[in-house]
Amino acid sequence: MRIGHVIGRVTLNHGVDSYQGGRFFLVMPATKEQLRRDTLEPLPKGDSVIVYDDLGATIGDRIAFSEGGEASQAFKGDTPVDAYNCMILDNLHYMPPAKEIAV
């Protein structure tokens, strides 16, 4: 599972019945530094991910999403999906472990 920032919406001209009630978003995965600072700004340069959402996220939300085989587990039957929005995050508290100093 990864955390990301919803930065855009994807529009399709054909749909699969399994997708009814949801939509696709363009999501920028968060970096460790952004999580450490508790801000998603500035957006990192890199690859964005298309994520299916049926929870009601909007542009600007911070979400947690699963990818790969786990993403398709939310659907009945075979549904082609690479990433699925598992939760909309209200708050996030991230405290990385302190680095151990070798003596």
DASULQUI-V608866 format. One record per helix or strand of 2 or more residues. SS is the DSSP state (helix for helix, strand for strand). FROM is the first residue (numbers start at 0). TO is the last residue. If there is no record, write none. Layout:
# DASULQUI-V608866
<<SS	FROM	TO> <SS	FROM	TO>>
This chain:
# DASULQUI-V608866
<<strand	1	9> <helix	16	18> <strand	22	28> <helix	31	36> <strand	47	52> <strand	61	66> <helix	68	71> <strand	82	88>>
